[in-house]
């Protein structure tokens, strides 16, 4: 069999026993090339049926399976061709971040003021400036506010501003196929809370009641709801809450319409991507501070750039990077991936962080690992793009590079979904004896997988499969899973 030209460590590398069989080892991959012919196909008889099923499920597909212990190419079809990878792109973003920032890296959110507190009072404004923490949630805002209270701060006489200048643009909506309305299309900003989303709970009036109530949690000062629910008579449209957009003053307008339930008293939840991330964060932080016993006298809560002489009076550090990418990869979080891409650009290449700078760092990381990606088209961090095109060979090379790098191996592999247990693979490939750690990718017409596969023989393979022009996603997913099972159970 032919072998893949990959550079791995010469020493024996042992995987965590909960992931792959102990004793799985890496040999040096000598200068052996993937065939450069028109198709580069190498499909042994054991994989013929699986490849036929993939061919029926998709208009185009690329496959590469490489044994990590020997470097042998187990199966391949169009390994050098590029395809739309969907969320498999998150693996390249993760790899670059772990290499350039390190698994223990943390993102800091700072609270700044021009003047230090005097007898518990900040006489002017405060600014909150983030650096790309994708997991700053409401609980963290309450914790930061409580820490400010415990430090002796009792009153803020000025306003609350949020400085999003670490990213350029300060906030950005990621759209797919010109559709920006989908919940999967995130809004990214350097300072973000609750993934830049908000949930508004509408309680409709019980019989005889005259008013509805809206509960947006910490975002109470951000949400402005207009309208009233109707009577809920038969044939009336259902209750609806829609955003009318940002007010320009750190708030967002919403319109309530439709009919309430005949019985009333019921709670409906509506979830939105924030139209004004800075306004959302500033208002949430105001609520958190007041709940913690810190009085805020200023009336403004919106975006604003911190002055050069502002000093840090409090801060919050994110979980370690390795923990963040676990949530991102296992559950395919688009928001976290796009945040990480821009953060990578800002922290490595210098602020402000941009998508372009992040992509350049990803390319550099691949090149330094000996992974030629000149023909690949990278334009995002999450895979929410039709213009991003990557080959199965690039994914396999990256998987091998991560496997053989003791500095990031454990963190990278532990971030992946686990068949039958965790993440997007929790209900897939549940056969006894099959061990899979990987990342899935899905768009309307794309199904993909990249990761590590092992079976009863103990052979561990790096696998990359990308299906484009998918006709039936369910059948495509079944065909992909069938191929992965063949990889695991045909090993020797």
C-alpha positions in Angstrom: 0.0 0.0 0.0 1.0 3.6 -0.6 1.7 5.8 2.4 1.1 9.4 3.3 3.9 11.9 3.6 3.4 13.1 7.2 5.9 14.0 9.9 5.2 12.5 13.3 7.2 11.8 16.4 9.4 8.7 16.5 8.7 7.9 20.0 5.7 5.8 21.1 2.7 8.0 22.0 0.0 6.5 24.3 -3.6 7.7 24.2 -5.9 8.0 27.2 -7.2 4.5 27.8 -10.8 5.8 27.8 -10.3 7.0 24.2 -8.2 4.5 22.3 -6.5 1.2 23.2 -3.3 1.5 25.1 -0.3 0.9 23.1 -1.5 2.8 20.0 1.8 4.1 18.5 3.0 6.5 15.8 5.8 5.7 13.5 7.7 8.2 11.4 5.9 8.9 8.2 8.7 8.9 5.5 8.4 10.8 2.3 5.6 8.8 0.7 3.0 10.7 -1.3 -0.7 10.5 -1.8 -1.2 9.7 -5.5 -1.5 12.8 -7.6 -3.6 11.3 -10.4 -6.9 12.5 -11.6 -8.9 10.7 -8.9 -6.2 9.3 -6.5 -8.6 6.5 -5.7 -7.5 3.5 -3.7 -10.5 1.5 -2.5 -9.9 -2.0 -1.3 -12.6 -4.6 -1.6 -13.6 -4.2 2.0 -14.6 -0.6 1.4 -16.3 -1.0 -2.0 -19.9 -1.3 -0.6 -19.4 1.7 1.7 -18.0 3.9 -1.1 -20.9 2.9 -3.3 -23.4 4.0 -0.7 -21.5 7.3 -0.3 -21.6 7.8 -4.1 -25.4 7.3 -4.1 -25.9 9.8 -1.3 -23.8 12.7 -2.6 -22.9 14.2 -5.9 -19.2 14.6 -4.9 -17.2 13.2 -2.1 -13.6 12.9 -0.8 -12.3 10.3 1.5 -8.9 9.6 3.1 -8.2 7.0 5.8 -4.6 6.7 7.2 -3.3 4.2 9.7 -1.5 6.2 12.4 0.8 3.3 13.4 2.2 2.5 10.0 1.4 5.5 7.8 -0.4 3.3 5.3 -3.2 4.8 3.3 -6.1 2.4 4.1 -8.6 3.9 1.7 -8.9 7.0 -0.4 -11.0 8.7 -3.0 -10.2 12.2 -4.3 -8.1 13.0 -1.2 -6.5 16.1 -2.7 -9.7 17.6 -4.1 -11.2 20.4 -2.1 -14.8 20.4 -0.8 -17.1 22.6 1.4 -16.2 21.2 4.8 -19.0 22.8 6.9 -18.2 22.6 10.6 -15.1 20.5 10.1 -13.4 23.9 9.7 -13.6 24.2 13.5 -10.8 21.6 13.8 -8.3 23.8 11.9 -9.3 26.8 14.1 -8.8 24.7 17.2 -5.5 23.3 16.1 -4.1 26.8 15.3 -5.4 28.2 18.6 -3.8 25.4 20.7 -0.5 25.7 18.9 -0.3 29.5 19.0 -2.0 30.3 22.3 -1.5 27.1 24.2 -4.0 24.9 26.0 -3.9 26.9 29.3 -4.5 30.3 27.7 -7.3 32.4 29.2 -9.2 35.4 27.8 -9.5 38.4 30.2 -12.5 40.7 30.6 -11.5 43.9 32.3 -13.5 46.6 34.2 -11.8 50.0 33.8 -12.2 53.4 35.3 -10.2 56.7 35.1 -10.3 57.2 38.8 -9.9 54.6 41.5 -12.7 54.1 44.0 -12.7 56.4 47.0 -14.5 55.2 50.1 -16.3 52.7 47.9 -17.4 55.2 45.3 -16.3 55.5 41.6 -17.0 59.1 40.8 -17.1 58.6 37.0 -17.9 56.1 34.3 -16.7 52.5 34.0 -15.8 50.6 30.8 -15.9 46.9 30.3 -13.4 45.6 27.7 -13.2 42.0 26.6 -10.6 40.1 24.6 -12.7 37.4 23.1 -14.1 35.3 26.0 -16.7 33.2 24.3 -18.0 31.7 27.5 -18.8 34.8 29.6 -22.4 34.0 30.6 -24.9 35.6 33.0 -23.4 33.7 36.0 -20.0 35.2 35.2 -21.5 38.7 35.2 -23.0 38.1 38.6 -19.7 36.7 39.9 -17.7 39.7 38.5 -20.2 42.1 40.1 -20.0 40.3 43.4 -16.2 40.5 43.3 -16.5 44.2 42.7 -18.8 44.5 45.7 -16.4 42.4 47.9 -13.5 44.7 46.9 -15.4 47.6 48.6 -17.2 49.2 45.6 -20.6 50.4 46.7 -21.6 53.0 44.1 -20.8 54.0 40.5 -21.9 57.6 39.9 -21.3 57.5 36.1 -22.4 55.3 33.2 -21.5 51.8 32.0 -19.8 51.5 28.6 -18.7 48.4 26.7 -15.5 48.7 24.7 -15.5 46.2 21.8 -12.4 47.7 20.0 -10.4 44.4 20.4 -12.2 43.2 17.3 -12.6 44.9 14.0 -15.5 45.4 13.2 -16.6 45.8 16.8 -19.5 43.5 16.1 -20.3 41.3 13.2 -23.2 39.0 12.1 -22.1 35.8 10.4 -24.5 34.9 7.6 -24.8 31.8 5.4 -26.5 31.8 2.0 -27.5 35.4 2.5 -29.6 34.3 5.5 -28.8 36.2 8.6 -32.0 35.4 10.5 -31.2 31.8 11.6 -30.3 31.2 15.2 -27.1 29.4 14.0 -25.9 32.6 12.4 -24.0 34.1 15.4 -23.2 37.8 16.3 -19.6 38.1 17.4 -17.9 40.9 19.5 -14.9 41.0 21.7 -17.0 41.6 24.8 -20.0 39.2 24.7 -22.4 37.7 27.2 -24.5 34.6 26.8 -23.1 34.0 23.3 -24.6 37.4 22.3 -28.1 35.9 22.7 -31.0 36.8 24.9 -34.1 34.9 26.0 -37.3 36.8 26.6 -40.0 35.0 28.6 -43.5 36.3 27.9 -46.2 35.4 30.4 -49.7 36.0 29.0 -52.5 37.2 31.3 -54.7 34.7 33.0 -58.5 35.0 32.4 -59.5 38.5 33.5 -56.0 39.8 33.5 -55.1 43.0 31.7 -51.4 42.9 31.1 -48.6 40.5 30.0 -45.2 40.3 31.6 -41.8 40.1 29.9 -38.8 38.6 31.7 -35.4 39.0 29.8 -33.3 38.1 32.8 -30.2 40.3 33.3 -31.1 42.1 30.1 -34.1 43.9 31.6 -32.8 47.3 30.7 -31.9 46.3 27.2 -35.3 44.9 26.1 -38.2 47.2 25.1 -41.4 45.3 24.3 -44.3 47.1 22.5 -47.7 45.7 21.7 -50.2 43.5 23.5 -51.2 39.8 23.0 -54.7 39.3 21.5 -57.5 37.3 23.0 -56.4 34.0 21.6 -59.7 33.2 19.9 -59.9 30.3 17.6 -58.2 31.0 14.3 -56.2 33.9 15.7 -52.4 33.9 14.8 -50.1 32.4 17.5 -48.3 34.6 20.0 -45.2 36.1 18.3 -42.3 38.3 19.5 -40.0 39.8 16.9 -37.1 42.2 17.0 -37.5 45.6 15.4 -33.7 46.3 15.8 -31.4 48.3 17.9 -32.4 51.7 19.2 -29.0 53.2 18.9 -29.0 53.9 22.6 -27.9 50.5 23.9 -31.4 48.9 23.7 -33.4 46.8 21.3 -37.1 47.1 20.4 -39.4 44.1 20.2 -43.0 43.8 18.9 -45.4 41.5 20.6 -48.4 40.3 18.5 -50.7 37.3 18.1 -53.1 35.6 20.4 -52.5 34.4 24.0 -53.7 31.0 25.2 -57.3 30.9 26.1 -56.4 29.8 29.6 -53.7 32.4 30.0 -51.0 32.4 32.6 -48.6 30.4 30.3 -45.0 31.3 29.7 -43.5 31.4 26.2 -39.8 31.7 25.6 -38.4 33.6 22.6 -34.6 33.5 21.8 -32.8 36.1 19.8 -29.3 37.0 18.6 -28.6 40.5 20.0 -28.8 43.4 17.6 -26.6 45.5 19.9 -24.1 43.2 21.7 -22.5 46.1 23.6 -25.9 47.4 24.8 -26.8 43.9 25.9 -23.6 43.4 27.9 -23.8 46.9 29.5 -27.4 46.5 30.6 -26.8 43.0 31.9 -23.8 44.2 33.9 -25.8 47.1 35.3 -28.4 44.6 36.6 -25.7 42.3 37.9 -24.1 45.1 39.8 -27.4 46.3 41.3 -28.3 42.7 42.4 -24.9 42.5 44.1 -25.5 45.7 46.0 -23.6 48.2 43.8 -25.7 51.2 43.0 -25.2 52.6 39.4 -26.4 56.2 39.2 -25.6 56.9 35.5 -28.4 56.3 33.0 -26.4 55.2 30.0 -25.5 51.6 29.3 -24.1 51.2 25.8 -21.0 50.9 23.6 -18.1 53.3 24.2 -14.3 53.2 23.9 -12.2 53.4 27.1 -9.9 56.4 27.4 -6.2 55.7 27.3 -5.7 56.6 31.0 -8.4 54.2 32.2 -7.1 51.6 34.8 -8.2 48.1 35.6 -10.3 48.0 38.8 -11.6 44.4 38.3 -11.3 41.5 35.9 -12.6 38.1 35.0 -10.6 35.3 33.4 -12.2 32.7 31.1 -11.8 29.0 31.5 -8.7 27.6 29.9 -8.6 27.5 26.1 -8.7 23.7 26.1 -12.0 23.8 28.0 -13.5 26.3 25.6 -12.7 24.3 22.5 -14.3 21.2 24.1 -17.6 23.0 24.1 -17.0 24.4 20.7 -16.0 21.1 19.0 -18.3 18.6 20.7 -21.4 20.6 20.2 -20.3 22.5 17.0 -20.8 26.0 18.4 -20.5 28.5 15.6 -20.3 31.5 17.9 -17.3 30.2 19.8 -15.5 29.3 16.6 -15.9 32.7 15.1 -14.9 34.4 18.4 -11.8 32.2 18.6 -10.7 33.0 15.0 -10.8 36.7 15.6 -9.2 36.3 19.1 -6.4 34.3 17.5 -5.7 37.1 15.1 -5.8 39.8 17.8 -3.7 37.9 20.4 -1.1 36.6 18.0 -0.9 39.2 15.2 -1.9 42.1 17.3 -5.1 44.0 18.0 -7.6 44.5 16.6 -8.5 40.9 15.9 -10.0 40.3 12.5 -11.2 37.4 10.5 -8.4 37.9 8.0 -5.7 37.9 10.7 -7.2 34.8 12.3 -7.2 33.0 8.9 -3.6 34.0 8.3 -2.6 32.5 11.7 -4.5 29.2 10.8 -2.5 29.1 7.5 0.8 29.7 9.3 0.0 26.9 11.8 -0.7 24.4 9.0 2.4 25.5 7.1 4.6 25.1 10.2 3.3 21.6 10.7 4.3 20.7 7.1 0.8 20.8 5.8 0.6 22.4 2.4 -2.7 24.2 2.1 -2.0 26.6 -0.8 -4.9 25.3 -2.8 -7.3 25.5 0.2 -9.8 28.3 0.5 -10.2 29.5 4.1 -12.6 32.4 4.9 -14.1 31.6 8.3 -13.5 29.9 11.6 -16.7 27.9 12.0 -17.6 26.5 8.5 -20.5 28.8 7.9 -19.4 29.4 4.4 -19.8 28.1 0.8 -16.5 29.6 -0.1 -14.4 27.7 2.4 -13.0 24.6 0.6 -10.6 22.1 2.1 -9.3 18.7 1.1 -9.5 15.4 3.1 -5.7 15.3 2.9 -5.4 18.5 4.8 -7.7 17.3 7.5 -5.8 14.0 7.8 -2.4 15.7 8.0 -3.7 18.0 10.7 -5.1 15.1 12.7 -1.8 13.3 12.5 0.1 16.5 13.5 -2.2 17.0 16.5 -1.9 13.3 17.5 1.9 13.4 17.5 2.2 16.7 19.4 2.5 16.0 23.1 1.9 19.7 23.9 -1.7 19.7 22.5 -2.6 16.1 21.8 -4.6 15.4 25.0 -6.5 18.7 24.8 -7.3 18.4 21.1 -8.5 14.9 21.2 -10.5 15.4 24.4 -12.4 18.3 22.7 -13.9 15.9 20.1 -17.3 14.3 20.2 -17.5 10.6 21.4 -19.6 8.0 19.6 -22.5 6.9 21.7 -21.6 9.3 24.6 -20.9 13.0 24.0 -21.6 15.8 21.6 -22.8 15.4 18.0 -21.9 11.7 18.0 -23.8 10.8 21.2 -26.5 8.9 19.2 -24.3 7.6 16.4 -22.1 4.6 15.8 -22.9 2.8 19.0 -21.6 -0.7 18.1 -19.6 -2.5 20.8 -15.9 -2.4 20.0 -16.0 0.8 18.0 -14.2 3.9 19.3 -14.6 7.2 17.6 -13.4 10.7 18.5 -14.3 13.2 15.9 -15.9 16.3 14.6 -19.0 16.3 12.4 -20.0 18.8 9.7 -23.5 19.6 8.4 -25.1 22.1 6.0 -28.2 21.5 3.9 -26.2 19.7 1.3 -23.0 18.8 3.2 -22.2 16.0 5.5 -18.7 15.4 6.9 -16.5 13.8 9.5 -12.9 14.1 10.6 -11.4 12.4 13.5 -9.9 9.2 15.0 -11.3 5.7 14.6 -10.3 2.4 16.3 -11.8 -1.1 16.4 -11.1 -4.4 18.1 -7.7 -4.8 16.5 -6.4 -1.7 18.2 -5.4 0.0 14.9 -6.1 3.7 15.1 -6.8 5.6 11.9 -7.1 9.3 11.0 -10.2 9.6 8.9 -11.6 12.5 6.8 -14.8 12.2 4.8 -16.5 15.1 3.1 -19.8 14.7 1.1 -21.0 17.6 -1.0 -24.1 18.0 -3.1 -25.9 15.7 -0.6 -29.3 14.6 -1.8 -30.6 13.1 1.5 -28.8 14.0 4.7 -30.1 11.0 6.6 -28.9 8.6 4.0 -25.6 10.4 3.6 -25.0 10.2 7.4 -25.8 6.5 7.4 -23.4 5.9 4.5 -20.6 7.8 6.3 -21.2 5.9 9.5 -21.1 2.6 7.6 -17.7 3.6 6.2 -16.3 4.4 9.6 -17.5 1.0 10.9 -15.7 -0.7 8.0 -12.5 1.2 9.0 -12.8 0.0 12.6 -13.7 -3.6 12.0 -11.6 -4.3 8.9 -8.4 -3.4 10.7 -5.5 -5.8 11.1 
